Amino acid sequence: MPQASAPASSHLLSRRRVALAIPLLGSALWAATAKASTPVLRTQRPVVGTAVDIVVEGADAQQLRSATEHAFARMRELEALLSKYDPQSPVSRVSAAAGKHPVAVPPAVMAVLREAQRIHAVTDGAFDVTVGGLKAWHFGEGVQQMPQAEEVARQLSLVGAQDLVLDTNAGTAFLRRRGMALDLGGIAKLPILEAGMRVLQEHGIDNAMVNGGGDVLVRGQMQGRAWRVGLRDPRTPSQLLGAVSLQGSAVVASSGDYERYFLHQGQRQHHVLNPRTGWPTTGVHGVSLIASSVAEVNGLGASIMVMGADAGKALAHQQGNLAVLIAQSNGQVWKSPAMARQLGAA
């Protein structure tokens, strides 16, 4: 689900207040790696509006540093292409030309837009990147406001991914109606992190983790052991719902109403907007998914928040081995069989 509007100075995504998935890199692990013969490098930089951590292990410390710098550079390149806050970005130019003419977009942007259309179809419209047209909502610090119902209803008429026309041969994207706007906040982050991981792999790094505010990608192992990622309760961040052990290629993706929100008359108004109503989703507080690739989970967490717990459970069963955890507003936590196995094996 795309993010709602934020101040022009914001990045693609705002910093998460709570990360539902957290790498468990405790002091014992780092004490052990400090004495190990194989160097381990941990670097943190701001990307996509959050603190992104890269942890890499390898025999050559200089290779680790170089690979990490190249990975961050690539992630920032993609962030600039996919951001709606930079008026010169391809995404902003497509929105500015809505109802007027198609806009040429780079292959990386076209790939994300095509994936957005695929997820829109898979989720029966629950995921919709044209939710950027709901400009009345503001969740950034200092600009939080409750919009008028009439304004939301008017802007909702500008939401509809069926009016996003992609011409892959010409390399163009076009929004059919004036006033429409793209917001790729709900689908761009994982591909950006994935691009960073790909750069590490291209530089010969076999063991790595890329953590962007709770979305975690891992490759290989750390000091011969599986990576461990804890899943937190979005309502009680100090408590873990469980932990999973991951090795090889794996991704943990999370979505929730804990990321950006404000309270209005005692009710939480959060950034995950329902493209069918124009209002924040209800019924599901947070979703975590685990798979072997970004393509299997990208966009699905926010989609489940839109569809609701029952539809989310059905989607998880349709996806077979997809590991899904759904934290519901009634306090119940549902785990798919694959997620239960993951937590049980940790």
C-alpha positions as CSV (number, residue, x, y, z in Angstrom):
1,M,0.0,0.0,0.0
2,P,1.6,3.3,-0.9
3,Q,2.4,5.9,1.7
4,A,0.2,9.0,2.2
5,S,1.5,12.5,1.6
6,A,4.4,13.8,3.6
7,P,6.3,17.1,3.6
8,A,8.3,17.9,0.5
9,S,11.6,17.4,2.4
10,S,10.8,13.8,3.2
11,H,12.4,10.8,1.6
12,L,10.5,7.9,-0.1
13,L,9.5,6.6,3.3
14,S,9.5,8.1,6.7
15,R,11.5,6.7,9.5
16,R,9.5,3.9,11.2
17,R,8.6,4.5,14.8
18,V,8.7,0.8,15.5
19,A,10.2,-2.0,13.3
20,L,8.1,-5.1,13.5
21,A,11.0,-7.3,12.3
22,I,14.4,-6.7,14.0
23,P,17.7,-8.6,13.4
24,L,18.9,-10.1,16.6
25,L,22.6,-9.1,16.5
26,G,23.3,-9.2,20.2
27,S,26.5,-8.4,22.1
28,A,27.5,-12.0,22.3
29,L,27.5,-12.3,18.5
30,W,29.6,-9.2,18.1
31,A,32.0,-10.2,20.8
32,A,32.4,-13.5,19.0
33,T,32.9,-11.9,15.6
34,A,35.4,-9.5,16.9
35,K,37.7,-12.4,17.7
36,A,37.0,-14.3,14.6
37,S,39.5,-14.5,11.7
38,T,36.9,-13.5,9.1
39,P,36.2,-9.7,9.2
40,V,32.7,-8.5,9.8
41,L,31.7,-4.9,8.9
42,R,28.5,-3.2,10.0
43,T,27.5,0.2,8.4
44,Q,24.5,2.3,8.8
45,R,23.3,5.1,6.5
46,P,20.0,7.0,5.9
47,V,18.2,5.7,2.8
48,V,14.5,5.7,1.9
49,G,13.8,7.8,5.0
50,T,15.0,5.2,7.5
51,A,18.3,3.9,8.9
52,V,19.5,1.2,6.6
53,D,22.0,-1.3,8.1
54,I,24.4,-3.4,6.0
55,V,26.3,-6.2,7.8
56,V,28.8,-8.2,5.7
57,E,31.3,-10.9,6.4
58,G,34.3,-11.8,4.2
59,A,38.0,-12.4,4.1
60,D,39.0,-9.0,2.8
61,A,38.1,-6.0,4.9
62,Q,38.8,-3.6,2.0
63,Q,36.5,-5.6,-0.2
64,L,33.8,-5.4,2.4
65,R,34.1,-1.6,2.7
66,S,34.1,-1.1,-1.1
67,A,31.1,-3.4,-1.6
68,T,29.2,-1.7,1.1
69,E,29.8,1.8,-0.3
70,H,28.7,0.7,-3.8
71,A,25.6,-0.9,-2.3
72,F,24.6,2.3,-0.6
73,A,25.3,4.3,-3.7
74,R,23.0,2.1,-5.8
75,M,20.2,2.3,-3.3
76,R,20.4,6.1,-3.2
77,E,20.3,6.1,-7.1
78,L,17.1,4.1,-7.1
79,E,15.6,6.1,-4.2
80,A,16.0,9.3,-6.3
81,L,14.3,7.7,-9.3
82,L,11.3,6.4,-7.3
83,S,10.7,9.2,-4.9
84,K,7.5,11.3,-5.2
85,Y,9.0,14.1,-3.2
86,D,11.7,15.1,-5.8
87,P,9.8,17.1,-8.4
88,Q,12.4,16.1,-11.0
89,S,12.1,12.3,-10.4
90,P,10.4,10.2,-13.1
91,V,7.6,9.4,-10.7
92,S,6.9,13.0,-10.0
93,R,7.0,13.8,-13.7
94,V,4.4,11.1,-14.4
95,S,2.2,12.6,-11.8
96,A,2.7,16.1,-13.1
97,A,1.7,15.0,-16.6
98,A,-1.4,13.2,-15.5
99,G,-4.2,13.6,-18.0
100,K,-1.8,15.3,-20.5
101,H,0.8,13.0,-22.0
102,P,2.9,9.8,-21.3
103,V,6.3,10.3,-19.7
104,A,9.4,8.3,-20.5
105,V,10.7,6.4,-17.4
106,P,13.9,4.4,-16.8
107,P,13.8,0.6,-16.9
108,A,14.1,0.4,-13.1
109,V,11.0,2.6,-12.7
110,M,9.1,0.7,-15.3
111,A,9.9,-2.6,-13.5
112,V,8.4,-1.3,-10.2
113,L,5.3,0.1,-12.0
114,R,4.8,-3.3,-13.7
115,E,5.1,-5.1,-10.5
116,A,2.6,-2.7,-8.9
117,Q,0.1,-3.5,-11.6
118,R,0.7,-7.2,-11.1
119,I,0.1,-6.9,-7.3
120,H,-3.0,-4.8,-8.0
121,A,-4.5,-7.7,-10.0
122,V,-3.4,-10.4,-7.5
123,T,-5.0,-8.5,-4.6
124,D,-8.2,-7.5,-6.5
125,G,-7.3,-3.9,-6.2
126,A,-6.3,-3.8,-2.5
127,F,-2.9,-2.5,-3.6
128,D,-3.0,0.6,-5.7
129,V,-0.1,3.0,-6.4
130,T,-2.5,5.7,-7.6
131,V,-3.5,6.2,-3.9
132,G,-1.0,9.1,-4.2
133,G,-4.1,11.1,-5.3
134,L,-5.3,11.1,-1.7
135,K,-3.3,14.3,-0.9
136,A,-5.5,15.4,2.0
137,W,-3.8,13.1,4.4
138,H,-0.6,14.2,6.1
139,F,1.4,12.1,8.5
140,G,4.7,13.9,8.7
141,E,5.8,15.5,12.0
142,G,4.4,19.0,12.3
143,V,1.8,18.5,9.5
144,Q,-0.4,15.8,10.8
145,Q,-4.1,16.6,10.1
146,M,-7.5,15.0,9.9
147,P,-9.0,15.7,6.5
148,Q,-12.6,16.5,5.8
149,A,-14.7,13.6,4.6
150,E,-15.8,15.6,1.6
151,E,-12.2,16.2,0.5
152,V,-11.4,12.5,0.9
153,A,-14.4,11.5,-1.2
154,R,-13.4,14.0,-3.9
155,Q,-9.9,12.8,-4.1
156,L,-10.9,9.1,-3.9
157,S,-12.4,9.6,-7.4
158,L,-8.8,10.1,-8.6
159,V,-7.7,6.6,-7.3
160,G,-7.7,3.8,-9.8
161,A,-4.7,1.8,-11.1
162,Q,-6.7,0.8,-14.2
163,D,-5.9,4.4,-15.3
164,L,-2.2,3.8,-15.1
165,V,-1.1,3.0,-18.7
166,L,2.3,1.4,-19.2
167,D,3.8,1.1,-22.6
168,T,6.8,-1.2,-22.2
169,N,7.8,-0.9,-25.9
170,A,7.9,2.9,-25.7
171,G,9.1,2.9,-22.1
172,T,6.4,5.3,-21.0
173,A,3.9,5.6,-18.1
174,F,0.7,7.7,-18.3
175,L,-2.0,8.5,-15.8
176,R,-5.2,9.1,-17.7
177,R,-6.9,11.7,-15.5
178,R,-5.7,15.1,-14.3
179,G,-5.1,15.2,-10.6
180,M,-4.0,11.6,-10.3
181,A,-0.7,10.9,-8.7
182,L,1.7,8.0,-8.0
183,D,3.0,6.9,-4.7
184,L,5.4,4.0,-4.7
185,G,6.1,4.1,-1.0
186,G,4.4,0.7,-0.5
187,I,6.3,-1.2,-3.2
188,A,9.7,0.6,-3.9
189,K,11.5,0.0,-0.6
190,L,12.1,-3.7,-0.9
191,P,13.4,-3.5,-4.5
192,I,15.8,-0.8,-3.3
193,L,17.1,-2.9,-0.5
194,E,17.3,-5.9,-3.0
195,A,19.4,-3.8,-5.3
196,G,21.8,-3.1,-2.5
197,M,22.0,-6.8,-1.8
198,R,22.6,-7.5,-5.5
199,V,25.5,-5.1,-5.5
200,L,27.1,-6.9,-2.5
201,Q,26.7,-10.2,-4.4
202,E,28.3,-8.7,-7.5
203,H,31.3,-7.7,-5.4
204,G,31.8,-11.3,-4.2
205,I,30.1,-11.0,-0.8
206,D,28.4,-14.3,0.1
207,N,27.3,-13.5,3.6
208,A,25.3,-10.3,4.1
209,M,22.3,-8.7,5.7
210,V,20.5,-5.5,4.6
211,N,18.0,-4.2,7.1
212,G,15.8,-1.2,6.2
213,G,13.7,-0.3,9.3
214,G,12.4,-3.8,9.8
215,D,12.4,-5.1,6.2
216,V,15.3,-7.6,6.3
217,L,17.2,-9.3,3.5
218,V,19.8,-11.9,4.2
219,R,22.3,-14.0,2.2
220,G,24.4,-16.8,3.4
221,Q,25.2,-17.0,7.1
222,M,27.0,-15.0,9.8
223,Q,30.1,-16.7,11.2
224,G,28.8,-20.1,10.2
225,R,25.4,-19.6,11.9
226,A,22.0,-18.7,10.6
227,W,20.8,-15.1,10.8
228,R,18.2,-14.6,13.5
229,V,15.3,-12.1,13.1
230,G,12.9,-11.3,15.9
231,L,9.2,-10.5,15.2
232,R,7.8,-7.9,17.6
233,D,4.3,-7.3,18.7
234,P,3.3,-3.9,17.2
235,R,1.3,-3.0,20.2
236,T,4.0,-4.0,22.7
237,P,7.3,-3.4,21.0
238,S,9.3,-4.6,23.9
239,Q,7.9,-8.1,23.5
240,L,8.9,-10.6,20.8
241,L,6.2,-12.7,19.2
242,G,9.0,-15.0,18.2
243,A,12.2,-15.3,16.3
244,V,13.1,-17.0,13.0
245,S,16.5,-18.4,11.8
246,L,17.3,-17.6,8.2
247,Q,20.2,-18.6,5.9
248,G,20.8,-18.7,2.2
249,S,18.6,-16.1,0.5
250,A,15.6,-14.9,2.5
251,V,13.5,-11.8,3.1
252,V,11.4,-10.6,6.0
253,A,8.9,-7.9,5.0
254,S,6.6,-6.1,7.4
255,S,3.8,-3.6,7.3
256,G,1.8,-2.0,10.1
257,D,-0.2,0.9,11.5
258,Y,2.7,1.6,13.9
259,E,4.9,3.3,11.2
260,R,3.4,6.7,10.8
261,Y,0.2,7.8,12.6
262,F,-1.5,10.3,14.8
263,L,-4.4,10.1,17.2
264,H,-7.7,11.9,16.5
265,Q,-10.4,11.7,19.1
266,G,-8.7,8.6,20.6
267,Q,-8.5,6.8,17.3
268,R,-5.3,5.9,15.4
269,Q,-5.1,7.4,12.0
270,H,-2.2,5.8,10.1
271,H,-0.6,6.0,6.7
272,V,-1.8,2.6,5.2
273,L,-4.8,3.9,3.3
274,N,-7.5,1.8,1.8
275,P,-7.8,2.7,-1.9
276,R,-11.5,1.7,-1.9
277,T,-12.5,4.1,0.9
278,G,-9.7,6.7,1.1
279,W,-9.4,6.1,4.9
280,P,-6.8,4.2,7.0
281,T,-7.3,0.4,7.2
282,T,-8.8,-1.2,10.2
283,G,-8.8,-4.7,11.8
284,V,-5.1,-5.6,11.2
285,H,-2.3,-3.8,13.2
286,G,0.7,-5.5,11.6
287,V,1.8,-8.1,9.1
288,S,5.1,-10.0,8.7
289,L,5.9,-12.2,5.8
290,I,8.9,-14.5,5.1
291,A,10.0,-15.8,1.7
292,S,13.0,-16.6,-0.4
293,S,12.6,-13.6,-2.7
294,V,11.3,-10.0,-2.7
295,A,8.9,-10.8,-5.5
296,E,7.0,-13.2,-3.3
297,V,6.1,-10.7,-0.6
298,N,6.4,-7.2,-2.0
299,G,3.2,-5.2,-1.4
300,L,1.4,-8.1,0.2
301,G,1.7,-6.9,3.8
302,A,-0.1,-3.6,3.2
303,S,-2.6,-5.4,0.9
304,I,-3.5,-7.8,3.7
305,M,-4.1,-4.8,6.0
306,V,-6.6,-3.5,3.3
307,M,-8.3,-6.8,2.7
308,G,-8.6,-7.8,6.4
309,A,-7.5,-10.8,8.4
310,D,-9.8,-13.4,6.8
311,A,-8.9,-12.4,3.3
312,G,-5.2,-12.3,4.3
313,K,-5.4,-15.8,5.7
314,A,-7.0,-17.0,2.4
315,L,-4.3,-15.3,0.4
316,A,-1.6,-17.0,2.5
317,H,-3.2,-20.4,1.9
318,Q,-3.3,-19.7,-1.8
319,Q,0.4,-18.8,-1.8
320,G,1.3,-22.3,-0.4
321,N,4.5,-22.1,1.5
322,L,4.4,-18.3,2.2
323,A,5.1,-17.6,5.9
324,V,2.6,-15.0,7.2
325,L,2.0,-13.5,10.6
326,I,-1.1,-11.3,11.1
327,A,-1.5,-9.2,14.3
328,Q,-5.2,-8.4,14.5
329,S,-6.9,-5.5,16.3
330,N,-8.7,-7.9,18.7
331,G,-5.3,-8.9,20.1
332,Q,-5.2,-12.2,18.3
333,V,-2.1,-13.2,16.3
334,W,-2.5,-15.6,13.4
335,K,0.3,-17.6,11.9
336,S,0.2,-19.5,8.7
337,P,1.5,-23.1,8.9
338,A,4.8,-22.0,7.2
339,M,5.2,-19.2,9.7
340,A,4.5,-21.6,12.6
341,R,7.2,-23.9,11.3
342,Q,9.7,-21.0,11.0
343,L,9.1,-19.9,14.5
344,G,9.1,-23.4,15.9
345,A,12.4,-24.2,14.2
346,A,14.2,-21.0,15.5
